Amino acid sequence: MATNPLISPFATVSSGDNHLFAAIDLGTNSFKLRIVRADPTTGRFLTLQRLKEPVVLVSGGNNNTAISSSAQSRAIESLRNFQNIIHSLNVPPSHLRLVATSAIRESSNQSEFLQLIHETLGLQIDVVSGYEEARLTYLGVLQFHPIYNHTVLTIDIGGGSTEFVIGFKGDIKFGISLKLGHVTLTQRFVRNNATDAMREHIRAVVKESGLIENVLQQKIDIAVGSSGSIRMIEKAIFLGYSNDLVNEIGLLEGYRRDWKFTREELRVLVDKLCEEESEVEGGKVYNRKGFFKTRSAFIVAAVILLEEIFGLLEIKEMEVSGYALGEGVIAEKLAEFFDGFDLNANARWRSILRLASRFNNKKRMTSAASCASIAQGIFRGLRKWSEIDDQQKQVVLLDDKDLEYLEAACLLHNIGLITGKKGYHKRSYHIIMNGEHLHGYNTEEVKLIALLARHHRKKFLKPDHDSLSEFPREMKQKLRVLCTIIRLSAALKQFQSLSFQDVELSHSHEGFKLVVRDTSGSPPANGGDLIPAATDVEVELRKELEYFEEVIEQKLSVVVLS
């Protein structure tokens, strides 16, 4: 890539300086990809991509453990798609790990299948034991919930097995994997209208495993469910699926609800789904598939399995984790690369992630992560500029806490979209302020994050704004600087062809220049490497660029790099 003379060789900071890590979980029912950017100085990591592709490696009953040629083809295609995404983001090969679980672990043609993947794609798959799968899942849960100092029972229901682990302060006290999965149970029992026999089978397997004795001997503080099926169960309970009130209730109450459900709530959902199952057999059409989507075929087995587990282990309430095996694999990778990586680091940051996950779907979470990625690049450029030129410290002096507030606001700026677009920035503000979600942040910090989310669009944050009256002068100025960053980031992220994994902000005597990459595949104009930002980008950003100049007292231009 040619060097552009307009870009100063100094005072350039790239968001690409951050570390990208990826994990692929080859499950029984689906393959999942996680890509994160990690900050080695703070221990925080931000999910940039979270994708799932249905594969279904096993079919039929438990008698046939071989992975069919059609399932192998689906697996290869899924992994190829993931590999393309990983390559496009330049994730280092050493920062990637692929782990295979129950279906591949139990398959009779495992070695042939893994060899095919390696020969076709050049990928190395780690087939983890049931215990190792449980351990990694626990590590993932620790990245989502502030439960490091508690004795935790983690339960992860997969397609071919269910993992149980008792952990305390990152150490495993007990772990076991049982061959009870929602896919295999569906194929063996539900499709044969044998749910009573399935319950008996579940009880027999659990009782013979020694799990009950180990759980009851420990003083369990919290039970956590971490699988996609358990998250879907919680969502159904939260949105009132059992009462046919989906999308009609729970939104305002949900501001204070924090990823949990009770045994009684689970029982009501089980009754509802089992009643539907009998009516579906009678030919009626229901909205189950529309709500549960790809999990609709296996949800009955999942809820019955979980209900039996609740009863056998005497669980009264379960918290739900947005993180699981994939995030555990990434956490272990971070510990491998970063000396002193702390599994308990940034407990309060996890409350930001929980709140964002509570109100945002995958698409909005990805959008929020893009916003945070852009904001981080701009922030680091401004911070570097102020450190190089002491005279600029009178305008802005940013620190690590300011970056945390900014990233938090980026992740939460669009949570108000849960009830529609009109005025969503105001709803985001009220959710943050009134929900008591942000554990570990004081009142001033919560308001600061909420104000940034509120003013990422529409009205600019002026120095004499009433909401700033309680802040000291220096914090008011910081708020306005952070506000310019989040506004620019929120405006830029709407351009789908731009990649924000390598954002650069540089400074010269002409002012600031923000450089982003165009991934649309268009050839560069006149054979050059740098293309001036398209007219529509300039028009869209005009007011934000003017606000930047007003607050920072420097001009800013945007360049798109091909």
Residue pairs with C-beta under 8 A, 6 or more apart in sequence:
1 529
2 528
2 529
4 529
4 530
6 508
6 510
6 513
6 530
6 559
7 504
7 506
7 508
7 513
7 515
8 506
8 507
8 508
10 388
11 381
11 384
11 385
11 388
11 506
11 507
11 508
12 381
12 384
12 504
12 505
12 506
13 377
13 380
13 381
13 383
13 384
13 504
13 505
13 506
14 377
14 502
14 503
14 504
15 37
15 373
15 374
15 376
15 377
15 380
15 500
15 501
15 502
15 503
15 504
16 90
16 501
16 502
16 503
16 504
17 380
18 37
18 38
18 39
18 376
19 37
19 38
19 39
19 40
19 95
19 337
20 35
20 36
20 37
20 38
20 48
20 89
20 90
20 91
20 92
20 95
20 501
21 35
21 36
21 37
21 38
21 45
21 91
21 95
21 96
21 330
21 333
21 334
22 33
22 34
22 35
22 36
22 86
22 91
22 95
22 96
22 97
22 330
23 33
23 34
23 96
23 97
23 98
23 99
23 326
23 327
23 329
23 330
23 333
24 31
24 32
24 33
24 34
24 79
24 82
24 96
24 97
24 98
24 99
24 326
25 31
25 32
25 34
25 99
25 101
25 325
25 326
25 329
26 57
26 75
26 98
26 99
26 100
26 101
26 103
26 104
26 125
27 55
27 101
27 102
27 103
27 158
27 159
27 160
28 56
28 57
28 58
28 101
28 102
28 103
28 158
28 159
28 160
28 161
28 181
28 183
28 184
29 54
29 55
29 56
29 57
29 158
29 159
29 182
29 183
29 298
30 52
30 53
30 54
30 55
30 56
30 159
30 228
30 294
31 52
31 53
31 55
31 75
31 78
31 79
31 82
32 50
32 51
32 52
32 326
33 49
33 50
33 51
33 52
33 82
33 85
33 86
33 326
34 47
34 49
34 50
34 326
34 327
34 329
34 330
35 47
35 48
35 49
35 50
35 85
35 86
35 89
35 91
36 45
36 46
36 47
36 48
36 330
37 45
37 46
37 48
37 373
37 501
38 44
38 45
38 330
38 334
38 338
39 45
40 334
40 337
40 338
40 341
41 400
42 345
42 346
42 400
42 404
43 334
43 338
43 341
43 342
43 345
43 346
44 345
44 346
44 349
44 404
44 407
45 143
45 330
45 334
46 369
46 372
46 373
46 407
46 411
47 365
47 369
48 89
48 366
48 369
48 370
48 373
48 501
49 85
49 89
49 366
50 362
50 365
50 366
51 82
51 85
52 228
53 78
53 81
53 82
54 294
55 71
55 74
55 75
55 78
56 71
56 74
56 159
56 183
57 67
57 71
57 75
57 103
57 104
57 107
57 159
58 64
58 65
58 67
58 71
58 103
58 107
58 159
58 160
58 183
58 184
58 187
59 68
59 71
59 187
60 187
61 184
61 187
61 188
62 179
62 184
62 188
65 106
65 107
65 108
66 107
66 108
66 109
67 75
67 103
67 104
67 107
67 109
67 110
67 113
72 113
72 116
75 113
75 117
76 116
76 117
76 120
76 121
79 98
79 117
79 121
79 123
80 120
80 121
83 121
83 123
86 96
88 499
88 519
89 499
89 501
90 501
95 333
95 337
97 126
97 329
97 333
98 123
98 124
98 125
98 126
99 125
99 126
99 127
99 128
99 133
99 136
99 325
99 329
100 114
100 125
100 126
100 127
100 128
101 128
101 133
101 158
101 160
101 161
101 325
102 130
102 133
102 158
102 159
102 160
102 161
102 177
102 179
102 181
103 159
103 160
104 110
104 113
104 114
104 125
104 127
105 127
105 128
105 129
105 130
106 160
106 179
107 113
110 127
114 125
114 127
117 123
117 125
118 124
118 125
128 136
129 177
130 161
130 163
130 176
130 177
130 178
131 175
131 176
131 177
133 156
133 161
133 163
133 177
133 325
134 154
134 156
134 163
134 164
134 165
134 172
134 175
134 176
134 177
135 165
135 172
135 175
135 328
136 325
136 328
136 329
136 332
137 154
137 156
137 163
137 165
137 226
137 324
137 325
137 328
138 152
138 154
138 165
138 167
138 172
138 175
138 328
139 170
139 327
139 328
139 331
139 332
139 343
140 226
140 321
140 323
140 324
140 325
140 326
140 327
140 328
140 329
140 330
140 331
141 147
141 152
141 154
141 224
141 226
141 321
141 323
141 324
141 328
142 148
142 167
142 170
142 331
142 343
142 344
143 323
143 327
143 328
143 331
143 343
143 350
144 321
144 322
144 323
144 327
144 350
144 353
144 354
145 222
145 224
145 319
145 321
145 350
145 354
146 347
146 348
146 350
146 351
146 439
146 440
147 221
147 222
147 224
148 169
148 170
148 343
148 344
148 347
149 169
149 344
150 168
150 221
150 222
151 166
151 167
151 168
151 173
151 218
151 219
151 220
151 221
151 222
152 166
152 167
152 168
152 220
152 221
152 222
152 223
152 224
153 164
153 165
153 166
153 215
153 218
153 220
153 222
153 223
153 224
153 313
153 315
154 163
154 164
154 165
154 166
154 167
154 224
154 225
154 226
154 321
155 162
155 163
155 164
155 223
155 224
155 225
155 226
155 227
155 230
155 306
155 309
155 318
156 162
156 163
156 225
156 226
156 227
156 230
156 324
156 325
157 180
157 181
157 182
157 225
157 227
157 229
157 230
157 302
157 305
157 306
158 181
158 182
158 227
159 181
159 182
159 183
159 184
159 298
160 179
160 181
160 183
160 184
161 177
161 178
161 179
161 180
161 181
162 177
162 178
162 180
162 181
162 305
162 309
163 175
163 176
163 177
163 178
164 174
164 175
164 176
164 177
164 178
164 211
164 215
165 172
165 174
165 175
165 176
166 172
166 173
166 174
166 175
166 214
166 215
166 218
166 220
167 173
169 344
170 343
170 344
173 218
174 214
174 215
174 218
176 209
176 210
176 211
176 214
178 205
178 206
178 209
178 211
179 205
180 202
180 205
180 206
180 305
182 229
182 298
182 299
182 301
182 302
182 305
183 298
183 301
185 198
185 201
185 202
185 301
185 304
185 305
186 297
186 298
186 300
186 301
188 198
189 195
189 197
189 198
189 201
189 301
190 198
190 277
190 300
190 301
193 281
195 274
195 277
195 300
195 304
198 301
198 304
199 304
199 308
202 304
202 305
202 308
202 309
203 308
203 312
206 212
206 308
206 309
206 312
207 312
211 312
211 313
212 312
212 313
215 313
216 313
216 314
222 319
223 313
223 315
223 317
223 318
223 319
224 318
224 319
224 320
224 321
225 231
225 233
225 234
225 306
225 318
225 319
225 320
225 321
226 320
226 321
226 323
226 324
226 325
227 324
228 295
228 324
229 295
229 298
229 299
229 302
229 306
230 302
230 306
230 318
230 320
231 320
231 322
232 292
232 295
232 299
232 302
233 261
233 266
233 269
233 299
233 302
233 303
233 306
234 259
234 260
234 261
234 320
236 242
236 269
236 291
236 292
237 261
237 265
237 266
237 269
238 250
238 254
238 257
238 261
239 245
239 246
239 247
239 249
239 250
240 246
240 248
240 249
240 250
241 269
241 272
241 291
242 265
242 268
242 269
242 271
242 272
243 249
246 287
246 291
250 257
251 418
251 419
254 358
254 359
255 431
255 434
255 435
255 437
256 435
256 436
257 358
258 319
258 354
258 358
258 437
259 319
259 320
259 321
259 322
259 354
259 358
260 317
260 318
260 319
260 320
261 317
261 318
261 320
262 316
262 317
263 310
263 311
263 315
263 316
263 317
266 303
266 306
266 307
266 310
266 318
267 307
269 303
270 303
270 304
270 307
273 288
273 299
273 300
273 303
274 300
274 304
276 286
276 288
277 300
279 286
280 286
280 288
288 296
288 299
289 296
292 299
295 302
309 315
310 318
322 353
322 354
322 357
331 341
331 343
334 341
335 341
335 343
347 439
347 440
348 438
348 439
348 440
348 441
349 404
349 408
351 437
351 438
351 439
351 440
351 441
352 407
352 408
352 411
352 412
352 438
353 411
354 437
355 412
355 415
355 431
355 432
355 435
355 437
355 438
356 365
356 368
356 411
356 412
356 415
357 365
358 415
358 437
359 415
359 416
359 417
359 418
359 431
360 368
360 414
360 415
360 417
360 418
364 414
364 415
364 417
367 414
367 493
368 410
368 411
368 412
368 413
368 414
369 411
370 493
370 500
371 410
371 411
371 413
371 414
371 486
371 489
371 490
371 493
372 406
372 407
372 410
372 411
372 489
373 500
373 501
373 503
374 488
374 489
374 492
374 493
374 500
374 503
374 516
375 406
375 407
375 410
375 485
375 486
375 488
375 489
376 403
376 406
376 407
376 503
377 500
377 503
377 504
377 505
378 485
378 488
378 489
378 503
378 505
378 514
379 398
379 402
379 403
379 406
379 482
379 485
380 403
380 505
381 504
381 505
381 506
381 507
381 512
381 514
382 396
382 398
382 481
382 485
382 505
382 552
383 398
383 403
385 392
385 507
385 512
386 392
386 393
386 395
386 396
386 397
386 398
395 477
395 481
395 552
395 553
396 477
396 478
396 481
396 552
397 474
397 478
398 478
398 481
402 478
402 482
405 445
405 448
405 449
405 452
405 482
406 452
406 482
406 485
406 486
408 438
408 449
409 449
409 450
409 452
409 453
409 456
409 482
409 486
410 486
410 489
410 490
412 428
412 431
412 432
412 449
412 453
413 425
413 428
413 452
413 453
413 456
413 486
413 490
414 424
414 428
415 427
415 428
415 431
415 432
415 453
416 423
416 424
416 425
416 426
416 427
416 428
416 429
416 430
416 431
417 424
418 427
419 427
425 453
425 454
425 455
425 456
425 457
425 458
426 454
428 450
428 453
428 454
429 450
429 451
429 453
429 454
431 437
432 438
432 446
432 449
432 450
432 453
433 446
433 447
433 450
438 445
438 446
438 449
441 449
444 470
444 471
447 467
448 471
448 475
448 479
451 461
451 467
451 468
451 479
451 483
452 479
452 482
452 483
452 486
453 486
455 461
455 483
455 486
455 487
456 483
456 486
456 487
456 490
457 487
457 490
460 483
460 487
460 547
461 468
461 479
461 480
461 483
463 476
463 480
468 476
468 479
471 479
480 551
481 551
481 552
483 551
484 544
484 547
484 548
484 551
484 552
487 544
487 547
488 514
488 541
488 544
488 545
488 548
488 556
491 540
491 541
491 544
492 498
492 500
492 516
492 537
492 541
492 558
493 500
494 540
495 537
497 518
497 519
497 520
498 516
498 517
498 518
498 519
498 560
499 516
499 517
499 518
499 519
500 516
501 517
502 516
502 517
503 514
503 515
503 516
504 514
504 515
504 516
505 512
505 513
505 514
505 515
506 512
506 513
506 515
507 513
507 554
510 555
511 554
511 555
511 556
511 557
512 548
512 552
512 554
512 555
512 556
512 557
513 556
513 557
513 558
513 559
514 556
514 557
514 558
514 559
515 530
515 559
515 560
515 561
516 558
516 559
516 560
516 561
517 560
517 561
517 562
518 531
518 560
518 561
518 562
522 562
523 562
524 530
524 531
524 562
525 531
529 561
529 562
530 559
530 560
530 561
530 562
531 559
531 560
531 561
531 562
532 559
532 560
533 541
533 557
533 558
533 559
533 560
534 560
537 558
537 560
538 558
541 558
545 555
545 556
545 557
545 558
548 554
548 556
549 555
549 556
